[in-house]
């Protein structure tokens, strides 16, 4: 059984496997006809050994596109800010 609060349903997110964890960042969901897409700037980690979700941080800027990379053992976030923010 997986514990903790998982990320909300989303598409367009980035994810990478880092040691014993899956790191998930950002994405978006459709908020309805009048609101359009809502972009998410949160980071969740699922430890696959303990089966527990954790929220790591939330960025207070609108990020439109992102990519998580694992570079020499370090999880790196590349992001492009929303020009309207």
N, C-alpha and C positions, 0 to 999 in steps of 0.2 A: 504494500500500500504506500502511495506517495503522500508525504506530509507537507505542510506549509501551504502558502497561497501561491498558486501557479499564475503565470501571466494570463491576461484576458485573451480571448480568441482574436487573431490578427492575421494579416497577410503582409507581405513585403518586408518582413523582419530579417535580421541577420543572426546567424548562429554559428558557433564553432565549438569543437570539443577541446577542452583544456584540462590536461591531467585526468582527474576523475569527475570532471564537471562539464555540463553543457551550458554555455553562456548564450543567452538570447537578448538581443537589443532591438528596440524600436519596432517599427512596422506601422500599420494603419488599419482602420476598420471604417465601414460605411455607417455614418451617423444619421442617415436619412436624406430625403430629397432637399430639404432646406439647408442642412448643415454640411452636406457632402462628406468628404473623407476627414477623419480625425487622425492626426499623426501622433504617434506615441514615442516618448523619449526615455523609456524606462529600461532598466537592465535587471534580468533575472538569472539566477544560477541554479541549476539542478545538479546536486551531487548524486552521481549514479551509484555510489556505494551506500549512502544513507537514505536514498530516495527522498530527499528533502529539498524543497524550493526555498530560495532566499531572494529578497529584493536587495540589490546592491546600491543603486543610485538612480535618481531621476534628474535629467538635464532640463533646465528652465528656459531653453531656447527652442524654437521650432526647427527641427532637423527634417529635411525632406528626403534625403537619400543617405544611406549609411552602409558600411561594410565592416564586419569584424574580421580581423586577421590574427593568426597566431604567428608571431615573428620571434624566433629564437626563444621560445618559451614564454613570451609576453603577449597577452591579449591586447590588441591595438584596435581602437575605433577610428575609422576614417569617416568623416561626415561632411555633408554639404548643407549649409543653412538655407532655410526657406527665404527667398529674397523678399517676401512680404512681411517678415518678422522684424 
